[in-house]
Amino acid sequence: MKKALFLGILFVLFAAFSVFAQENGELLIQEPAPAPVQSQTAQSQQTQSRADHHTVDFNLNFSNIGFGLFLPFDGQYIVEMSVELLQFGINFRGSGLSMNISPFNYYGWFGGEKVLVDDGSGSMMPKNDSSFNMINAFSFINVGLYWSFLGVLGVEDDSFFISPFITFNYLFYENDLDMDRFMFSGGVQGGIYGSSGRIKYKIFTIDAGFRMIKDEFTSTGKFFIGIKYDPMMNWWHTRKSN
């Protein structure tokens, strides 16, 4: 089932990117041709319409590959590797707020092995032993809220951003769908943007903050620092710049 899931996701991903790569950024978002001046009222309405048209941008990423560390270095969550496929969202220029969603994330966590032991009352509880173990899981509901405050402060630089953020990941699949597991993160993200018309994409980011992971047995909260890199959008950005 996992193999079929991967093949289906990759097929959709590369098909979508092929369509995107064939389009020129200027063709993706075309400005409407100015209409002939008919009256002062009509001209005012057109000006307001164009202003409203530029109050939002769109966010798009195809393949964020991530690596991170948890602090302190103990328990079953020490090192994290991740892949986020097809992340998209909307950015409000005036407020700097943006919201992203992703239909498929992969997480690999390295740490102490989780074993079940009798807690003395007949119930089995998890306990970390000294061996090294890896947990593989996929999440299908992934939402993030960001606030890029540089624009609000008057710093006009579309290639760099710093954003406080919160993210929520749910509907995990490890060996089966786990309705109890979720992950909540909050902190600050900084990185490098690229753009094509009104479509923005993140090339490289650094996250730092707090992350809580809740599974069927325990809740683990730790400080977290990680990096993410999108090789497909970096290739597109380099190709577009040449």
N, C-alpha and C positions, 0 to 999 in steps of 0.2 A: 504493500500500500504506500509506504514512504517513497519507493522508487517511482511509482506512477504519479504521486503527488509532485515530486521534484520535476519530472519530465513535463507535466502539465504547466507548472508554474514557469519553468524556463522557456517553454514554447510561447506562452503569452508574453513574457518579458521581452524576448528577442523580436517577436513580431511587432510589439508596440514600439520598441526602439528603432526598428527598421523604418517604420512609417515616420517617426520623429526625425530621424537622421536625413531622410530624403527631402525634408522641408527646410527652406531657408527661414531664418528667424524673422525676417521682414515679411515673409509671406504668411507666416503663422498668424501674426497680428497685424492686420492692415488697417490703417486709419481711413475712415470714410472720407471720400472726396468732398471738399467744401461745396455746399449748395449755393446757388446764386443768391445774392442779397435780395430778399423780397420785401422785408420790412424790418424795422428796428426790433419788434417783438420776436419775429422769427429768428433774427440773428442772435438775440439774447438767449433764446431757447437752445439754439445750436451750440452756443458757447458753453452754456451750463451743462448740456448733454456731454460735450467733449470733456469738460472738467470732471464730471461724475464718472466718465468712462475710464479715467486715469487714476481713480482713487484705490484701485486694487491691482495687485499682481498675482501671478500664479506660481506656485512652487512645484518642482518636479525633480525627482531623483530616481534612478533605475537600480542601483546596486551599491548601497552603502556597506562597506566591509569594515568591521570594528574590532578593536582590541582594547581591553580594559583590565584594571586591577581593583580589588576590594581591600579596604583597610578596616580592621587589622587582618593580617595574613593567617587566618585560621578558619576552621569550619569547612563546610562543603562548597562555599563560594569564595574562591581566592582569585582566580583568573577567569575572564570572560572573553569569548570570541562570538561575533555576531555577523549576520548578513541580513540587511533590510532590502526587500525587493519592491520596486514600484511604489515609492512614497510620493504622494501628491497632496497639495493643499492650496490655501489662499492666504494672501498677505494684504493687510489693510495699511496703506501708506500713511494715512494721517495719524493713526494711533501707534503704528509699529507692531500691532498684534498680528500673529499668524497662527493658523491651525493646520496641522498635517495629519494625514492618516495613511496607514499602510496595511494591505491585506495579508501580508506574509512576512514574518520575521523568523529567523533561525537563531538560537542561542546555544552555545556550548560552554558549560561551566566546569572548571577544574577545581578540585579541592579534596578534602577528606571524604572517605567513603561513608555513605549513609547506611547504617545497619539498624535492624529492629531488635530491641531488647525488652525483656519483661521489667516493668517499672515497680514490681512487687505486689501489684494489686491484680495481676492477670492481664493488664492491658499492655500492648506492644507500643513502645515509643522509640523514635529515632535517636541514634547516637552516632557521632562521628568517631571513626577509629583513625589510626595513624597512616593507613594506606592512602594512595592517591587514586582518585576516581573522576570520571567525566560524566556529566549529565547532558544529554542532547534533548532539546525541546523546541517546538515550533509554536508561535502564537499567531492568531488570525484576526484579532482585534487590537489595533495599535494606534493610539491617538496621542498627539503632542500639541501643547499650547506654548507659544513663544512670544516674547516681547522684545523686539529690537529697538532699544531706546536711543541709539545714536542719531537716528533721523529726527526723533522728537527733540533732541538737544541741539539740532541744527547742523550735525555732522553729515554732510552729503557725500557718502562714499558707498557706492553699491557693490564694491568688491570685498568689503570687510564688514563683519557684524559681531556684536556681543549681545547675547540674549539670555535673560533669566528664562527658565523653562520648567514645565512639569510634563511628564509623560505617563501614560497608563497602558499596560499590556495585559491582555486577557485572552481567554479561550485557548489554553495551552494544550498541546498534544505531545506526550512523551511515548508511553505505550498505549495510551488511550486518551480520549478527550478528558481533561481535568477541569471541572467546573469550579474547583476551590482555589486553584492556583492563579495568582496575578502578580504583577510587578508594578511598583510605583516609584518614580524617580523625580527628583527636583534638584535644581542647581543652576549653573550658568554654563552656557555654550558660546564659544567663540570660533570664528572660522573664516573661510574664504568663499565668497559667492562668485558665480558666473551668471550671465544673463543672455537671453536671446529674445529681443523685443520685451514683452511684459512677462516672459517666463523666466523665473530665477531657479538656480540649482546650486546646491552646496557641493563644493569640490573637496574640501578638507575641513574637519571640525575637531574641537577638543571639548569634552564634557567634564565637569567636575561638580560633585554634589553628593546627595544622599540617595541611596537606593534600598528599597524594601522588597523582598521576595517572599511571598506567602505560598506555601504548598499545602498538601493535605495534612501535614503533621506540625510544621513549625512556621514561624515568621522570622526572617533574618533581615536585619537592618544594618547597613554598613555605609561608610563613606566610599565613594567610587570616583575614579578618574579614568577616562578613556578617550580614544581617538577614533575617527571614522574617515574613510576615504572612498570616493566613488570613481572607480577607474573608467567607467563608461562615459560619465559626464565630463571627466577630465579629458578624455579623448575627443569628445565632441567640442569642448571648449578650445582645445589646441587646434583642431581642424578648422573651427570657425574663425579663429584669430589669424590663421595663415592666409 
